[in-house]
């Protein structure tokens, strides 16, 4: 699957029922040797998406439960 095919999908935590953002607005952590995606790194926006704060939220690839037509569902406790 190509990143362009999943970049418009919304990321939802099905454990907490929280929308976490759009995949296209994330950074990727990639294994330099294999080219595999290790994690998505979501920025923490404040003031309606205008100001990016220093903190980030990292979603490990193994936390993905399902990649659907419109969203990526993860099972991970926030914390």
N, CA, C and O atoms as CSV, one atom per row, in Angstrom:
chain,resi,resn,atom,element,x,y,z
A,1,UNK,N,N,0.849,-1.177,0.000
A,1,UNK,CA,C,0.000,0.000,0.000
A,1,UNK,C,C,0.895,1.240,0.000
A,1,UNK,O,O,1.866,1.316,0.753
A,2,UNK,N,N,0.567,2.180,-0.827
A,2,UNK,CA,C,1.343,3.421,-0.927
A,2,UNK,C,C,0.807,4.468,0.055
A,2,UNK,O,O,-0.374,4.481,0.403
A,3,UNK,N,N,1.720,5.344,0.487
A,3,UNK,CA,C,1.317,6.406,1.410
A,3,UNK,C,C,0.244,7.285,0.774
A,3,UNK,O,O,-0.669,7.735,1.466
A,4,UNK,N,N,0.338,7.535,-0.524
A,4,UNK,CA,C,-0.658,8.381,-1.193
A,4,UNK,C,C,-2.065,7.782,-1.111
A,4,UNK,O,O,-3.051,8.517,-1.167
A,5,UNK,N,N,-2.168,6.463,-0.980
A,5,UNK,CA,C,-3.461,5.795,-0.884
A,5,UNK,C,C,-4.096,5.936,0.499
A,5,UNK,O,O,-5.314,5.827,0.639
A,6,UNK,N,N,-3.277,6.177,1.513
A,6,UNK,CA,C,-3.820,6.258,2.878
A,6,UNK,C,C,-3.680,7.644,3.499
A,6,UNK,O,O,-4.149,7.864,4.616
A,7,UNK,N,N,-3.038,8.590,2.793
A,7,UNK,CA,C,-2.735,9.892,3.403
A,7,UNK,C,C,-3.972,10.724,3.737
A,7,UNK,O,O,-3.897,11.591,4.608
A,8,UNK,N,N,-5.110,10.489,3.071
A,8,UNK,CA,C,-6.314,11.286,3.352
A,8,UNK,C,C,-7.203,10.656,4.419
A,8,UNK,O,O,-8.289,11.165,4.696
A,9,UNK,N,N,-6.764,9.577,5.008
A,9,UNK,CA,C,-7.582,8.877,6.002
A,9,UNK,C,C,-7.440,9.507,7.390
A,9,UNK,O,O,-6.374,9.994,7.765
A,10,UNK,N,N,-8.532,9.483,8.130
A,10,UNK,CA,C,-8.549,9.984,9.496
A,10,UNK,C,C,-8.099,8.878,10.442
A,10,UNK,O,O,-8.428,7.711,10.233
A,11,UNK,N,N,-7.352,9.238,11.476
A,11,UNK,CA,C,-6.882,8.276,12.464
A,11,UNK,C,C,-7.796,8.360,13.686
A,11,UNK,O,O,-7.988,9.434,14.256
A,12,UNK,N,N,-8.358,7.213,14.082
A,12,UNK,CA,C,-9.294,7.153,15.203
A,12,UNK,C,C,-8.817,6.094,16.188
A,12,UNK,O,O,-8.491,4.972,15.799
A,13,UNK,N,N,-8.779,6.460,17.473
A,13,UNK,CA,C,-8.449,5.518,18.533
A,13,UNK,C,C,-9.745,4.837,18.947
A,13,UNK,O,O,-10.608,5.467,19.558
A,14,UNK,N,N,-9.890,3.544,18.619
A,14,UNK,CA,C,-11.147,2.852,18.930
A,14,UNK,C,C,-11.242,2.462,20.399
A,14,UNK,O,O,-12.317,2.093,20.873
A,15,UNK,N,N,-10.131,2.541,21.124
A,15,UNK,CA,C,-10.151,2.254,22.558
A,15,UNK,C,C,-10.823,3.394,23.318
A,15,UNK,O,O,-11.614,3.162,24.232
A,16,UNK,N,N,-10.497,4.638,22.928
A,16,UNK,CA,C,-11.030,5.805,23.629
A,16,UNK,C,C,-12.117,6.538,22.850
A,16,UNK,O,O,-12.789,7.413,23.396
A,17,UNK,N,N,-12.295,6.183,21.562
A,17,UNK,CA,C,-13.278,6.866,20.729
A,17,UNK,C,C,-12.845,8.257,20.318
A,17,UNK,O,O,-13.691,9.111,20.053
A,18,UNK,N,N,-11.556,8.503,20.260
A,18,UNK,CA,C,-11.017,9.833,19.982
A,18,UNK,C,C,-10.496,9.945,18.561
A,18,UNK,O,O,-9.789,9.060,18.079
A,19,UNK,N,N,-10.852,11.054,17.880
A,19,UNK,CA,C,-10.264,11.361,16.589
A,19,UNK,C,C,-8.894,11.970,16.848
A,19,UNK,O,O,-8.768,12.905,17.639
A,20,UNK,N,N,-7.872,11.449,16.190
A,20,UNK,CA,C,-6.511,11.915,16.449
A,20,UNK,C,C,-5.963,12.812,15.356
A,20,UNK,O,O,-4.974,13.511,15.574
A,21,UNK,N,N,-6.577,12.809,14.197
A,21,UNK,CA,C,-6.111,13.664,13.116
A,21,UNK,C,C,-6.116,12.944,11.787
A,21,UNK,O,O,-6.565,11.803,11.681
A,22,UNK,N,N,-5.610,13.625,10.780
A,22,UNK,CA,C,-5.527,13.064,9.438
A,22,UNK,C,C,-4.114,12.557,9.202
A,22,UNK,O,O,-3.141,13.192,9.609
A,23,UNK,N,N,-4.010,11.436,8.558
A,23,UNK,CA,C,-2.698,10.849,8.315
A,23,UNK,C,C,-1.815,11.772,7.485
A,23,UNK,O,O,-0.604,11.817,7.702
A,24,UNK,N,N,-2.386,12.498,6.554
A,24,UNK,CA,C,-1.612,13.414,5.718
A,24,UNK,C,C,-0.947,14.543,6.484
A,24,UNK,O,O,-0.061,15.211,5.951
A,25,UNK,N,N,-1.359,14.769,7.730
A,25,UNK,CA,C,-0.781,15.829,8.558
A,25,UNK,C,C,0.268,15.291,9.516
A,25,UNK,O,O,0.664,15.990,10.448
A,26,UNK,N,N,0.722,14.068,9.306
A,26,UNK,CA,C,1.663,13.434,10.224
A,26,UNK,C,C,3.057,13.337,9.625
A,26,UNK,O,O,3.254,13.502,8.421
A,27,UNK,N,N,4.007,13.068,10.490
A,27,UNK,CA,C,5.348,12.682,10.070
A,27,UNK,C,C,5.432,11.170,10.212
A,27,UNK,O,O,4.633,10.563,10.925
A,28,UNK,N,N,6.387,10.573,9.541
A,28,UNK,CA,C,6.558,9.129,9.616
A,28,UNK,C,C,7.903,8.800,10.226
A,28,UNK,O,O,8.894,9.486,9.973
A,29,UNK,N,N,7.937,7.755,11.026
A,29,UNK,CA,C,9.200,7.193,11.496
A,29,UNK,C,C,9.421,5.938,10.651
A,29,UNK,O,O,8.620,5.004,10.689
A,30,UNK,N,N,10.510,5.930,9.892
A,30,UNK,CA,C,10.757,4.854,8.933
A,30,UNK,C,C,12.050,4.136,9.271
A,30,UNK,O,O,13.041,4.769,9.636
A,31,UNK,N,N,12.042,2.810,9.150
A,31,UNK,CA,C,13.240,2.003,9.314
A,31,UNK,C,C,14.106,2.241,8.078
A,31,UNK,O,O,13.713,1.892,6.965
A,32,UNK,N,N,15.277,2.832,8.272
A,32,UNK,CA,C,16.142,3.201,7.160
A,32,UNK,C,C,16.658,1.997,6.380
A,32,UNK,O,O,16.950,2.111,5.190
A,33,UNK,N,N,16.770,0.868,7.024
A,33,UNK,CA,C,17.293,-0.327,6.353
A,33,UNK,C,C,16.237,-1.031,5.507
A,33,UNK,O,O,16.534,-1.487,4.403
A,34,UNK,N,N,15.020,-1.123,6.010
A,34,UNK,CA,C,13.976,-1.883,5.313
A,34,UNK,C,C,12.969,-1.004,4.580
A,34,UNK,O,O,12.275,-1.484,3.683
A,35,UNK,N,N,12.876,0.273,4.943
A,35,UNK,CA,C,11.891,1.169,4.346
A,35,UNK,C,C,10.503,1.029,4.941
A,35,UNK,O,O,9.568,1.675,4.469
A,36,UNK,N,N,10.341,0.197,5.971
A,36,UNK,CA,C,9.045,-0.007,6.611
A,36,UNK,C,C,8.705,1.148,7.537
A,36,UNK,O,O,9.580,1.747,8.163
A,37,UNK,N,N,7.416,1.446,7.610
A,37,UNK,CA,C,6.948,2.474,8.527
A,37,UNK,C,C,6.936,1.893,9.934
A,37,UNK,O,O,6.350,0.835,10.164
A,38,UNK,N,N,7.576,2.576,10.873
A,38,UNK,CA,C,7.569,2.146,12.279
A,38,UNK,C,C,6.445,2.816,13.057
A,38,UNK,O,O,5.800,2.193,13.901
A,39,UNK,N,N,6.216,4.115,12.756
A,39,UNK,CA,C,5.223,4.863,13.534
A,39,UNK,C,C,4.764,6.102,12.776
A,39,UNK,O,O,5.459,6.607,11.894
A,40,UNK,N,N,3.584,6.575,13.138
A,40,UNK,CA,C,3.086,7.878,12.703
A,40,UNK,C,C,3.326,8.842,13.853
A,40,UNK,O,O,3.116,8.484,15.012
A,41,UNK,N,N,3.761,10.056,13.553
A,41,UNK,CA,C,3.985,11.060,14.586
A,41,UNK,C,C,3.050,12.227,14.293
A,41,UNK,O,O,3.216,12.949,13.309
A,42,UNK,N,N,2.059,12.394,15.175
A,42,UNK,CA,C,1.066,13.451,14.998
A,42,UNK,C,C,1.468,14.687,15.788
A,42,UNK,O,O,1.768,14.591,16.978
A,43,UNK,N,N,1.477,15.850,15.137
A,43,UNK,CA,C,1.764,17.086,15.870
A,43,UNK,C,C,0.578,17.453,16.752
A,43,UNK,O,O,-0.559,17.073,16.469
A,44,UNK,N,N,0.849,18.185,17.809
A,44,UNK,CA,C,-0.197,18.656,18.705
A,44,UNK,C,C,-0.495,20.102,18.335
A,44,UNK,O,O,0.302,20.997,18.616
A,45,UNK,N,N,-1.660,20.332,17.693
A,45,UNK,CA,C,-2.028,21.688,17.284
A,45,UNK,C,C,-2.904,22.353,18.329
A,45,UNK,O,O,-3.649,21.695,19.055
A,46,UNK,N,N,-2.797,23.656,18.387
A,46,UNK,CA,C,-3.534,24.467,19.344
A,46,UNK,C,C,-4.130,25.633,18.561
A,46,UNK,O,O,-3.616,25.988,17.500
A,47,UNK,N,N,-5.180,26.217,19.056
A,47,UNK,CA,C,-5.827,27.373,18.440
A,47,UNK,C,C,-6.293,27.052,17.025
A,47,UNK,O,O,-5.899,27.717,16.067
A,48,UNK,N,N,-7.132,26.031,16.900
A,48,UNK,CA,C,-7.763,25.659,15.639
A,48,UNK,C,C,-6.749,25.318,14.548
A,48,UNK,O,O,-6.968,25.635,13.379
A,49,UNK,N,N,-5.657,24.682,14.917
A,49,UNK,CA,C,-4.683,24.217,13.948
A,49,UNK,C,C,-3.685,25.254,13.485
A,49,UNK,O,O,-2.933,25.006,12.542
A,50,UNK,N,N,-3.660,26.412,14.127
A,50,UNK,CA,C,-2.764,27.486,13.686
A,50,UNK,C,C,-1.378,27.347,14.290
A,50,UNK,O,O,-0.385,27.538,13.588
A,51,UNK,N,N,-1.285,27.025,15.558
A,51,UNK,CA,C,0.000,26.979,16.242
A,51,UNK,C,C,0.353,25.541,16.583
A,51,UNK,O,O,-0.441,24.821,17.188
A,52,UNK,N,N,1.543,25.135,16.191
A,52,UNK,CA,C,2.008,23.778,16.484
A,52,UNK,C,C,2.799,23.812,17.778
A,52,UNK,O,O,3.768,24.559,17.904
A,53,UNK,N,N,2.380,22.994,18.747
A,53,UNK,CA,C,3.093,22.929,20.014
A,53,UNK,C,C,4.266,21.973,19.905
A,53,UNK,O,O,4.376,21.226,18.933
A,54,UNK,N,N,5.131,21.993,20.887
A,54,UNK,CA,C,6.334,21.169,20.878
A,54,UNK,C,C,6.031,19.686,21.075
A,54,UNK,O,O,6.787,18.839,20.600
A,55,UNK,N,N,4.958,19.365,21.755
A,55,UNK,CA,C,4.672,17.958,22.035
A,55,UNK,C,C,4.092,17.257,20.808
A,55,UNK,O,O,3.457,17.884,19.960
A,56,UNK,N,N,4.320,15.967,20.734
A,56,UNK,CA,C,3.826,15.148,19.635
A,56,UNK,C,C,3.217,13.867,20.199
A,56,UNK,O,O,3.497,13.487,21.336
A,57,UNK,N,N,2.397,13.218,19.411
A,57,UNK,CA,C,1.781,11.963,19.792
A,57,UNK,C,C,2.247,10.914,18.799
A,57,UNK,O,O,2.057,11.074,17.593
A,58,UNK,N,N,2.852,9.847,19.289
A,58,UNK,CA,C,3.425,8.813,18.432
A,58,UNK,C,C,2.522,7.575,18.434
A,58,UNK,O,O,2.133,7.084,19.493
A,59,UNK,N,N,2.195,7.080,17.241
A,59,UNK,CA,C,1.381,5.881,17.096
A,59,UNK,C,C,2.248,4.817,16.433
A,59,UNK,O,O,2.648,4.967,15.278
A,60,UNK,N,N,2.533,3.765,17.150
A,60,UNK,CA,C,3.332,2.680,16.598
A,60,UNK,C,C,2.532,1.901,15.566
A,60,UNK,O,O,1.320,1.736,15.705
A,61,UNK,N,N,3.211,1.425,14.534
A,61,UNK,CA,C,2.553,0.692,13.452
A,61,UNK,C,C,1.773,-0.508,13.982
A,61,UNK,O,O,0.694,-0.814,13.475
A,62,UNK,N,N,2.306,-1.191,14.998
A,62,UNK,CA,C,1.621,-2.383,15.521
A,62,UNK,C,C,0.353,-2.038,16.306
A,62,UNK,O,O,-0.374,-2.949,16.703
A,63,UNK,N,N,0.065,-0.764,16.543
A,63,UNK,CA,C,-1.168,-0.359,17.217
A,63,UNK,C,C,-2.345,-0.269,16.237
A,63,UNK,O,O,-3.494,-0.133,16.657
A,64,UNK,N,N,-2.057,-0.346,14.932
A,64,UNK,CA,C,-3.119,-0.260,13.929
A,64,UNK,C,C,-3.947,-1.538,13.965
A,64,UNK,O,O,-3.427,-2.645,13.827
A,65,UNK,N,N,-5.241,-1.352,14.154
A,65,UNK,CA,C,-6.169,-2.472,14.199
A,65,UNK,C,C,-6.740,-2.757,12.810
A,65,UNK,O,O,-6.881,-3.915,12.417
A,66,UNK,N,N,-7.070,-1.688,12.067
A,66,UNK,CA,C,-7.718,-1.849,10.762
A,66,UNK,C,C,-7.507,-0.587,9.942
A,66,UNK,O,O,-7.586,0.526,10.463
A,67,UNK,N,N,-7.238,-0.769,8.657
A,67,UNK,CA,C,-7.197,0.350,7.719
A,67,UNK,C,C,-8.429,0.208,6.847
A,67,UNK,O,O,-8.513,-0.690,6.010
A,68,UNK,N,N,-9.387,1.109,7.053
A,68,UNK,CA,C,-10.646,1.062,6.316
A,68,UNK,C,C,-10.644,2.016,5.140
A,68,UNK,O,O,-9.625,2.623,4.812
A,69,UNK,N,N,-11.794,2.136,4.514
A,69,UNK,CA,C,-11.927,2.995,3.341
A,69,UNK,C,C,-11.728,4.472,3.684
A,69,UNK,O,O,-11.142,5.213,2.895
A,70,UNK,N,N,-12.215,4.911,4.868
A,70,UNK,CA,C,-12.159,6.318,5.248
A,70,UNK,C,C,-11.254,6.614,6.430
A,70,UNK,O,O,-10.888,7.766,6.660
A,71,UNK,N,N,-10.888,5.573,7.186
A,71,UNK,CA,C,-10.126,5.846,8.404
A,71,UNK,C,C,-9.166,4.717,8.740
A,71,UNK,O,O,-9.267,3.599,8.235
A,72,UNK,N,N,-8.230,5.059,9.615
A,72,UNK,CA,C,-7.303,4.097,10.190
A,72,UNK,C,C,-7.665,3.978,11.654
A,72,UNK,O,O,-7.663,4.970,12.382
A,73,UNK,N,N,-7.975,2.771,12.087
A,73,UNK,CA,C,-8.387,2.554,13.467
A,73,UNK,C,C,-7.234,1.959,14.254
A,73,UNK,O,O,-6.633,0.965,13.845
A,74,UNK,N,N,-6.932,2.581,15.390
A,74,UNK,CA,C,-5.877,2.086,16.246
A,74,UNK,C,C,-6.449,1.668,17.588
A,74,UNK,O,O,-7.484,2.176,18.021
A,75,UNK,N,N,-5.770,0.740,18.240
A,75,UNK,CA,C,-6.135,0.319,19.591
A,75,UNK,C,C,-4.935,0.613,20.466
A,75,UNK,O,O,-3.981,-0.164,20.510
A,76,UNK,N,N,-4.985,1.734,21.162
A,76,UNK,CA,C,-3.861,2.126,21.990
A,76,UNK,C,C,-4.361,3.056,23.088
A,76,UNK,O,O,-5.108,3.998,22.828
A,77,UNK,N,N,-3.950,2.785,24.286
A,77,UNK,CA,C,-4.306,3.665,25.401
A,77,UNK,C,C,-3.485,4.936,25.315
A,77,UNK,O,O,-2.272,4.883,25.110
A,78,UNK,N,N,-4.139,6.078,25.472
A,78,UNK,CA,C,-3.406,7.340,25.513
A,78,UNK,C,C,-2.732,7.435,26.861
A,78,UNK,O,O,-3.237,6.960,27.878
A,79,UNK,N,N,-1.583,8.061,26.835
A,79,UNK,CA,C,-0.940,8.194,28.122
A,79,UNK,C,C,0.456,8.427,27.968
A,79,UNK,O,O,1.172,8.566,28.960
